Structures are given as C-alpha cells and as structure tokens.
Amino acid sequence: MNFEERKRHIEQRVSELVEPLTDYNGLELVLVEFTKGPRGNILRLVIDKEGGVTLDDCSRLSRVVSDLLDVHDPVPGSYNLEVSSPGINRPLVTLNDYDRFSGKKIFVRTREPIDGRRKFKGLLIGVSDNDEIIIEGSGEQFLVPFDLINKARLDIL
C-alpha cells in the first residue's frame, strides 16, 4: 500500500471513530488530514460549531480523541495530533458545504484542468443537479465537477 492509499485509509478510519464524539459534543468534524511533516507524521482534525470554536473546545476534544486513538490504534507509528478550528478561510469538503456557503467567495483547485485551468476564484452560486459546483468570477460562470476538486476553501481574506 503506497502512502496515498494508506493516508486515505487512515483518514477514513479516524473520521469513523471521531465523528460520533464531535456530534455528541455539538461539534462538526470538518476535515481529517494525515500528512508528513518536517518533524514526523501529523494527524490534523479540523472542527467547527455554530458561533465558532474555542481553544477549550480544541483542547477538550484533543484529550478525548487521543485516548480513543490509543485504544483503537488506527494510525501506525508515531504522529502528532493537532485539533484546530477551520479559521476564516474554512475548507469546503462536502457537497453540503457548498450548499451551506453559497453566496460566499471561494477558491477552488482541481486535480485536472477544466477549460485549460485548475484554479477558480469567485462567488459560489451553488451546486447543480449533476454535483457540479457553480462559481461566478471574472464575468464568467464555471461548472466544476465535485469529484475533480482537489482543495477548496472560503476566500474571505
């Protein structure tokens, strides 16, 4: 199994374990990311809630998740656990995110070029019936298939 496959497997398993905890605590699990850092592997959990996430939310969840992951051991080897808020330029991960944040400015990077470009910036109009993200920018409207999106975020700043 190569690193990308291992990464996806770890992220999926951690999501399955952590999501019930975040739901129970009135939090939304926005993103689980497993990456190689300069000082070892990093398991990053991004959480949100209505009104914003506090430092106390992050530290409380970090303690509980750390114990949970010690028991289930979904991440082989050592890693650093980070729990944080999504920040002002919140990542957009699910189709529901695109519905929820329609009317906001976003930035999208795709895996493959669409009409010769991979980066799109503009106003999020919404989601089409074909699971395409509709972005209006530079006087044009772009349809970006959801399954081609590599990374996306709000573009507040």
C-alpha positions in Angstrom: 0.0 0.0 0.0 1.5 3.3 -1.0 1.4 6.5 1.1 -1.6 8.0 -0.6 -3.7 4.8 -0.1 -2.5 4.5 3.5 -3.3 8.2 4.1 -6.9 7.8 2.7 -7.4 4.6 4.8 -6.2 6.3 8.0 -8.3 9.5 7.4 -11.4 7.4 6.7 -10.9 5.2 9.8 -10.2 8.2 12.1 -13.3 10.0 10.7 -15.4 7.0 11.6 -14.1 6.9 15.1 -14.1 10.6 15.8 -17.4 11.8 14.2 -19.6 10.3 16.9 -17.6 12.2 19.5 -17.8 15.5 17.7 -21.5 15.1 17.1 -22.1 14.3 20.8 -20.2 17.4 21.8 -22.1 19.7 19.4 -19.2 20.0 17.0 -18.8 19.4 13.3 -15.8 17.4 12.1 -14.8 19.4 9.1 -11.7 17.6 8.0 -9.3 14.8 8.9 -5.9 15.1 7.4 -2.9 12.8 7.7 0.4 14.3 6.4 4.1 14.0 6.6 5.6 17.0 8.5 9.2 18.1 8.9 9.2 16.6 12.4 7.2 13.4 11.7 3.6 12.5 10.8 0.7 14.8 11.7 -2.9 13.8 12.2 -4.9 17.1 11.9 -8.6 17.3 12.9 -10.4 20.5 12.0 -13.6 21.1 13.9 -16.3 23.8 13.8 -19.5 24.7 15.6 -22.2 27.4 15.5 -20.7 30.6 16.9 -17.1 29.4 16.3 -14.7 27.0 18.1 -12.8 28.0 21.2 -9.4 26.9 22.5 -11.2 25.0 25.2 -13.2 23.0 22.6 -10.0 22.1 20.8 -8.1 21.0 23.9 -11.1 19.0 25.4 -11.6 17.2 22.1 -7.8 16.6 21.7 -7.7 14.8 25.1 -10.7 12.6 24.4 -9.6 11.8 20.8 -6.1 11.0 21.9 -7.4 8.3 24.4 -9.8 7.0 21.7 -7.0 6.7 19.1 -4.7 5.0 21.7 -7.4 2.3 22.2 -8.2 1.7 18.5 -4.7 2.5 17.1 -5.8 3.4 13.5 -2.5 5.3 12.8 0.6 3.1 12.7 3.7 4.5 14.2 4.1 7.8 16.0 2.4 11.1 15.0 1.4 14.5 16.4 -2.3 15.1 16.9 -3.5 18.6 16.1 -7.1 19.8 16.7 -8.0 23.2 15.4 -10.7 25.5 14.2 -11.2 25.9 10.4 -10.2 29.6 10.5 -11.7 32.3 8.5 -10.9 30.6 5.1 -12.7 27.4 6.1 -12.1 24.4 3.9 -15.0 23.1 1.8 -15.1 19.4 1.9 -18.6 18.0 1.3 -21.4 18.9 -1.2 -23.3 20.1 1.8 -20.5 22.7 2.5 -21.1 24.1 -1.0 -24.8 24.4 -0.4 -24.3 25.9 3.0 -21.8 28.6 1.9 -23.5 29.6 -1.4 -23.2 33.4 -1.8 -19.7 33.5 -0.4 -16.4 34.0 -2.2 -14.4 30.7 -2.6 -11.2 29.4 -4.1 -11.1 26.0 -5.8 -8.1 24.0 -7.1 -8.9 21.0 -9.3 -7.0 17.7 -9.9 -7.3 18.2 -13.7 -7.6 21.2 -15.9 -11.1 22.4 -16.8 -11.2 24.6 -19.9 -7.4 24.9 -19.5 -7.3 26.0 -15.9 -7.1 24.4 -12.5 -7.7 27.4 -10.2 -11.1 29.1 -9.8 -11.9 32.1 -7.6 -15.2 33.8 -7.4 -18.7 33.8 -5.9 -20.1 30.4 -5.0 -23.6 30.2 -6.7 -24.4 26.7 -5.5 -24.4 23.1 -6.6 -26.1 21.8 -9.8 -28.2 18.7 -10.0 -25.1 17.0 -11.6 -23.0 17.7 -8.5 -21.1 20.5 -10.2 -20.0 23.5 -8.2 -21.2 26.7 -9.8 -18.7 29.6 -9.5 -19.1 33.1 -10.9 -15.9 35.1 -11.4 -14.4 37.5 -13.9 -17.7 37.9 -15.6 -18.0 34.2 -16.4 -19.7 31.2 -14.8 -17.8 28.0 -14.3 -19.1 24.5 -13.6 -16.6 22.4 -11.6 -17.4 18.8 -11.1 -17.2 18.0 -7.4 -15.2 14.8 -8.0 -12.4 16.8 -9.7 -11.9 19.2 -6.8 -8.5 18.8 -5.1 -8.9 21.5 -2.5 -11.4 24.3 -1.8 -11.9 26.9 0.8 -13.8 30.1 1.6 -11.8 33.1 0.2 -12.6 35.7 2.8 -9.1 37.2 3.0 
